[in-house]
Amino acid sequence: MTFAQAQPMNQSPGASRPGILPAVRLLIVEDDTSLATGLMRALSNEGYDVAAAVNGEEALARVRSEPYDLLVLDIGLPGIDGFEVLRRLRAGGYALPVLILTARDAVDDRVRGLDLGADDYMPKPFALPELAARVRALGRRGRGQVGPRIVHGPLVLDTAARRAWLNGEPLEMAAREWSVLQVLLERVERTVSKEAIIEAVAGLSDDLSLNAIEVYVSRLRAKLEPAGIRIRTVRGFGYMLLEHHQRSAG
């Protein structure tokens, strides 16, 4: 079962309401059809181009075949759950922002979702105005970061071809530097622990240490900071890749 594409009600194609980026494409993954229909109606009224999927397999197929700016993902899906959908997307290099919807209010579930690469979460039940506000924030962040190509200011990563450019010039990185940078790019403005970075790149080495992560981050800073891309140290925890416009302003 699939949902039809929802168009903004009482608006001409391409129109947008104040504060909403035009043509933001949003995919809702929710197996509760009444909730999904309500969300589609509410968010299309906010000016979004909204589609929906009822299970994880359909969601993955849609993201791989069509460009989306934002994913609203329910955890309790039939078949593969939302955690597995998120894991596969991040493993495939898809950096579009993901907002998790979950009836599970346990801290461990929230932490697991964030560690897998979610950008935000909302427990059910939730207030639609708050959901709309969070979608607006994530939608602004996600523009230009859909699919296997990640754009971050003057930095471009093609995660499928494993190539990178900085200010239009090829950027050479060792395999581990690339993996650390990709983890940070997938969680811009979010603190990422050293342990989470090690877990994300563990396939490259069985003996990767906290000190090694510090070395790779130092190398990345040397390459990126001249272009205004800053990696902030969060003392006692890990690192945060800052939004590019904030770095340029500073």
C-alpha positions in Angstrom: 0.0 0.0 0.0 1.3 3.5 -0.9 0.0 7.0 -0.3 -0.5 9.5 -3.1 1.6 12.6 -3.2 0.1 15.4 -1.2 0.1 18.9 -2.6 -0.3 22.0 -0.5 -4.0 22.8 -0.1 -5.3 26.1 -1.4 -2.0 27.0 -3.0 -0.7 27.0 -6.5 2.2 24.6 -7.3 5.5 25.9 -6.1 3.9 28.4 -3.7 5.1 28.6 -0.1 4.1 30.2 3.1 6.4 32.7 5.0 9.3 31.0 6.7 9.1 27.8 4.5 11.7 27.0 1.9 9.9 26.4 -1.5 9.6 22.9 -2.8 10.9 21.2 0.3 10.2 17.5 -0.2 9.3 15.5 2.8 8.7 11.8 3.2 6.6 10.5 6.1 7.2 6.8 7.0 4.2 5.7 9.2 2.1 2.5 9.2 -0.8 4.1 11.0 -2.8 5.3 8.0 -5.0 7.8 9.9 -2.0 9.4 11.6 0.0 9.5 8.3 -2.9 11.0 6.4 -3.3 13.7 9.1 0.4 14.5 9.0 0.4 14.7 5.3 -2.6 17.1 5.3 -1.1 19.3 8.1 2.4 19.5 6.5 1.1 20.1 3.0 -0.9 23.0 4.4 2.5 24.3 5.7 3.7 24.4 2.2 5.6 21.2 1.9 5.6 18.7 -1.0 4.7 15.6 1.1 4.7 11.8 0.3 4.3 8.8 2.6 5.4 5.2 2.9 3.8 2.6 5.2 6.9 0.4 5.8 10.7 0.4 5.9 11.2 -1.3 2.5 9.0 1.2 0.7 10.8 4.1 2.5 14.2 2.9 1.4 13.1 2.4 -2.1 11.6 5.9 -2.3 14.7 7.6 -0.9 17.0 5.7 -3.2 14.9 6.6 -6.3 13.7 10.2 -5.5 15.3 13.2 -3.8 13.9 14.2 -0.4 14.9 17.0 1.9 13.6 15.4 5.1 12.4 12.1 6.5 9.8 11.8 9.3 10.3 8.2 10.5 8.2 6.1 12.8 10.2 3.5 14.8 7.5 0.9 15.2 7.1 -0.2 11.6 6.1 -3.7 10.3 9.0 -5.7 8.8 12.2 -3.8 9.3 11.8 -1.2 12.0 12.7 2.5 11.9 16.1 1.9 13.5 17.1 -0.5 10.7 15.8 2.0 8.1 18.0 4.7 9.6 21.0 2.4 9.9 20.8 1.5 6.2 20.3 5.0 5.0 23.4 6.3 6.9 25.4 3.3 5.9 24.5 4.1 2.3 25.7 7.7 2.6 22.3 9.4 2.7 22.6 12.4 5.0 19.1 13.9 4.7 17.8 15.0 8.2 15.7 12.4 10.0 13.1 13.2 12.6 12.1 10.1 14.6 8.5 9.6 15.8 8.2 7.0 18.5 5.8 5.7 21.1 8.9 4.4 23.0 9.8 7.0 25.6 12.7 5.1 27.1 16.0 7.0 27.2 17.8 4.0 25.6 15.6 4.1 22.6 16.1 7.8 22.1 19.9 7.5 22.5 20.0 4.6 20.1 18.1 6.6 17.4 20.4 9.6 17.8 23.5 7.4 17.8 22.3 5.8 14.5 22.2 9.3 13.0 18.8 10.7 13.7 18.7 14.5 13.9 15.7 14.9 16.3 12.9 12.8 17.8 9.4 13.3 19.1 7.5 10.9 21.4 3.9 10.1 20.6 1.5 11.7 21.2 2.8 15.1 20.1 1.5 18.5 19.3 1.3 19.3 15.6 2.6 22.9 15.9 5.7 21.6 17.7 6.2 18.9 15.0 5.8 21.6 12.3 8.4 23.8 14.0 10.9 21.0 14.2 10.3 20.0 10.6 10.9 23.6 9.5 14.3 23.7 11.3 15.4 20.3 9.9 14.2 21.2 6.4 16.4 24.3 6.4 19.4 22.2 7.4 18.7 19.4 4.9 18.6 21.5 1.7 21.4 20.5 -0.6 22.3 17.3 1.5 20.1 14.7 -0.1 21.3 11.4 -1.6 24.9 10.2 -1.8 26.3 13.7 -2.3 26.8 15.8 0.8 27.2 19.5 0.4 28.6 21.6 3.4 29.5 25.1 2.3 32.6 24.8 0.1 33.0 21.1 0.9 31.4 18.4 -1.3 31.5 14.7 -0.6 30.4 12.1 -3.1 29.9 9.1 -0.8 29.1 6.8 -3.7 32.3 7.6 -5.6 34.3 8.2 -2.4 35.6 11.5 -3.8 35.7 15.0 -2.2 36.1 18.6 -3.3 37.0 21.7 -1.3 36.4 25.1 -3.0 36.1 23.2 -6.3 39.5 21.4 -5.9 39.9 17.7 -5.2 40.5 17.0 -1.5 42.7 14.0 -0.6 41.9 12.1 2.6 43.0 8.8 4.1 40.2 6.3 4.5 39.9 6.8 8.2 39.8 10.6 7.8 37.1 10.2 5.3 35.0 8.0 7.6 35.4 10.4 10.6 34.4 13.4 8.4 31.4 11.6 7.0 30.1 10.8 10.5 30.5 14.5 11.5 28.8 15.7 8.3 25.8 13.4 9.0 25.3 15.1 12.4 26.1 18.8 11.8 25.6 20.9 14.9 25.3 17.7 17.0 27.9 16.5 19.5 29.3 13.2 18.4 31.2 11.2 21.0 34.6 9.7 20.2 33.1 6.3 21.0 30.3 6.8 18.4 33.0 7.7 15.8 35.0 4.6 16.6 31.8 2.5 16.3 31.0 4.1 12.9 34.5 3.4 11.5 35.2 0.1 13.3 35.2 -1.9 10.1 38.5 -0.2 9.2 40.4 -1.3 12.2 39.9 -3.5 15.3 42.3 -1.5 17.4 41.1 2.1 16.8 41.7 4.2 19.9 40.4 7.4 21.3 43.9 9.0 20.7 43.7 7.9 17.0 40.4 9.7 16.6 42.1 12.9 18.0 44.8 12.5 15.3 42.3 12.1 12.5 40.3 15.1 13.6 43.5 17.2 13.8 44.4 16.2 10.3 40.9 17.1 9.1 41.1 20.5 10.8 44.4 21.3 9.0 42.7 20.6 5.7 39.3 22.2 6.3 39.8 25.2 8.6 41.5 27.3 5.9 38.2 27.1 4.0 36.2 28.2 7.1 35.0 24.7 8.1 35.4 24.2 11.8 35.3 21.1 14.0 34.6 22.1 17.6 35.9 20.1 20.5 33.3 19.4 23.1 35.6 18.9 26.1 35.2 15.5 27.8 32.8 14.1 25.2 33.6 14.5 21.5 33.3 16.8 18.5 30.8 18.9 16.6 31.0 20.1 13.0 29.6 23.6 13.0 27.1 25.1 10.5 29.1 26.7 7.7 27.3 30.1 7.8 28.1 30.4 11.5 31.7 29.8 10.8 31.8 32.3 8.0 30.2 34.9 10.1 32.8 34.3 12.9 
